[in-house]
Amino acid sequence: GRRSAELNVALNVGFAAVEQCFLNLSMSTTFPVSQLINLFLKSHRCTMNGTNYWNLYGNYFKEHIQTELARIGREAPAGGSTPSATMRTQCYDKFKEAYPDSYQDLLSMHEEAALLGLSTQTIAQHGQGFHKHY
């Protein structure tokens, strides 16, 4: 059913307090709030969003092909051809083994950095966008 107005007020007050806690923790640790939330959810074994880390790894792999193929003792194919899906899967498995506790954060941060790099916004505009959401 629908939530009562009183319950909505209580939730808003509580959420504001939680948000302030994350902001304070962000300032004291220098971690972004989004990363802190992800760490919190992981530490409580909560499911995250429906992020497909294999797809994020595909983008990471393209930018770090030599390093990733070295994980499985291979080199990039001659002529710039794309390594097979089997090779990419083996590299992904080795990547996850190398960073068992942080591979999701690494891939998420890589994706965020790539998206920010494509942006035409200034640093000040990014800051305004950040403060708008946090």
C-alpha positions as CSV (number, residue, x, y, z in Angstrom):
1,G,0.0,0.0,0.0
2,R,0.8,3.7,0.1
3,R,3.0,5.1,2.8
4,S,1.6,7.6,5.2
5,A,2.7,11.2,5.2
6,E,4.2,10.6,8.7
7,L,6.2,7.6,7.4
8,N,7.5,9.7,4.5
9,V,8.6,12.4,6.8
10,A,10.4,9.9,9.0
11,L,12.1,8.4,6.0
12,N,13.2,11.7,4.7
13,V,14.7,12.7,8.0
14,G,16.4,9.4,8.3
15,F,17.7,9.5,4.7
16,A,19.1,13.0,5.3
17,A,20.9,11.8,8.4
18,V,22.4,8.8,6.5
19,E,23.4,11.1,3.6
20,Q,25.2,13.4,6.1
21,C,27.0,10.4,7.6
22,F,28.2,9.4,4.1
23,L,29.3,13.0,3.4
24,N,31.2,13.2,6.6
25,L,32.9,9.8,6.0
26,S,33.7,10.9,2.4
27,M,35.4,14.0,3.8
28,S,37.4,12.1,6.3
29,T,38.5,9.2,4.0
30,T,38.6,11.1,0.7
31,F,36.6,8.3,-0.9
32,P,33.7,9.5,-3.2
33,V,30.3,9.0,-1.6
34,S,29.3,6.6,-4.4
35,Q,32.3,4.4,-3.6
36,L,31.5,4.4,0.1
37,I,27.9,3.4,-0.6
38,N,29.2,0.5,-2.8
39,L,31.6,-0.6,-0.1
40,F,28.9,-0.4,2.5
41,L,26.5,-2.5,0.5
42,K,29.2,-5.1,-0.3
43,S,30.2,-5.3,3.4
44,H,26.5,-6.0,4.2
45,R,26.2,-8.6,1.4
46,C,23.6,-6.5,-0.3
47,T,23.0,-6.8,-4.0
48,M,24.2,-3.8,-5.9
49,N,22.7,-2.5,-9.0
50,G,22.5,-4.7,-12.1
51,T,26.0,-3.7,-13.2
52,N,27.4,-6.1,-15.7
53,Y,31.1,-6.3,-14.8
54,W,31.9,-8.4,-17.8
55,N,30.9,-5.5,-20.1
56,L,32.9,-3.1,-18.0
57,Y,35.9,-5.4,-18.2
58,G,35.5,-5.4,-22.0
59,N,36.1,-1.7,-22.1
60,Y,39.0,-2.0,-19.6
61,F,40.4,-4.8,-21.7
62,K,40.5,-2.7,-24.9
63,E,42.5,0.0,-23.1
64,H,44.9,-2.4,-21.4
65,I,45.1,-5.2,-23.9
66,Q,48.9,-5.9,-23.5
67,T,48.8,-6.0,-19.7
68,E,45.6,-8.1,-19.6
69,L,46.9,-10.6,-22.2
70,A,50.2,-10.9,-20.2
71,R,48.1,-12.3,-17.3
72,I,47.6,-15.4,-19.4
73,G,51.1,-15.4,-21.0
74,R,49.9,-14.1,-24.4
75,E,50.5,-11.2,-26.6
76,A,48.1,-9.1,-28.7
77,P,47.4,-10.7,-32.0
78,A,49.3,-9.3,-35.0
79,G,47.6,-6.9,-37.3
80,G,45.4,-5.5,-34.5
81,S,42.9,-8.3,-34.6
82,T,40.7,-8.8,-31.6
83,P,41.6,-11.6,-29.2
84,S,39.1,-14.5,-28.9
85,A,36.3,-14.5,-26.4
86,T,38.0,-17.4,-24.7
87,M,41.2,-15.4,-24.2
88,R,39.2,-12.4,-22.9
89,T,37.4,-14.8,-20.5
90,Q,40.7,-16.2,-19.3
91,C,42.0,-12.7,-18.8
92,Y,38.9,-11.6,-16.9
93,D,39.2,-14.6,-14.6
94,K,42.9,-13.7,-13.9
95,F,41.9,-10.1,-13.3
96,K,39.4,-11.1,-10.7
97,E,41.9,-13.4,-9.1
98,A,44.4,-10.5,-9.0
99,Y,41.9,-8.2,-7.4
100,P,39.4,-10.4,-5.5
101,D,38.1,-7.7,-3.2
102,S,38.3,-4.7,-5.5
103,Y,37.8,-5.7,-9.1
104,Q,34.3,-4.4,-9.2
105,D,35.4,-1.0,-7.8
106,L,38.3,-0.9,-10.2
107,L,36.1,-1.6,-13.2
108,S,33.4,0.9,-12.0
109,M,36.0,3.6,-11.4
110,H,37.6,2.9,-14.8
111,E,34.2,3.3,-16.4
112,E,33.4,6.5,-14.5
113,A,36.8,7.9,-15.5
114,A,36.2,7.0,-19.1
115,L,32.8,8.7,-19.1
116,L,34.2,11.8,-17.4
117,G,37.0,11.9,-20.0
118,L,34.5,12.1,-22.8
119,S,32.6,15.0,-21.1
120,T,33.0,18.5,-22.3
121,Q,32.3,19.9,-18.9
122,T,34.8,21.9,-16.9
123,I,36.0,20.8,-13.5
124,A,33.7,23.4,-11.9
125,Q,30.7,22.0,-13.8
126,H,31.6,18.5,-12.6
127,G,31.8,19.8,-9.1
128,Q,28.4,21.4,-9.4
129,G,27.0,18.1,-10.7
130,F,28.5,16.2,-7.8
131,H,27.1,18.6,-5.2
132,K,23.7,18.4,-6.9
133,H,23.6,14.6,-6.3
134,Y,25.5,14.5,-3.0
